[in-house]
């Protein structure tokens, strides 16, 4: 009997690191990794506190030309502004190693948006989500499951003249709000590389 318990304990010890790794890594169709981060004003935000709402995560860096273009065009602000804040939460996340809360606060004031800029200078949360670019977008459903990961739209260079870009985040959120499958669950994110701490 003692040998049986030892064998079970050994098998569990071999399995558990794999399970823990899977739970801590973002993957479309699976529960999004939990996190708690402070915003530019020092207020804590955890993914758990927004359960019951759709959560949009936007990896950002105000020094990135791609981010500058989208904020000049009000892409993020208009997308978020089209939704009921009681149903949809928008959280910007800055994993830039040189970022500071004061910088985020100044940028937020300059661009005039209301959603928080979460501070992740260690890059821990960014790496959990495998955020590669700024912007890099994620949409999490009301049950906490990751449903979309990729680009904000299909216009990487901002040179679409004949037709409006397809906003993948809007498409994902609209689908979730209406109880339909997300039309594009993953796309290729574009932008500047996330400037992680080396």
Order of alpha helices (4+ residues) and beta strands (2+ residues): alpha-beta-beta-beta-alpha-alpha-beta-alpha-beta-alpha-beta-beta-beta-alpha-beta
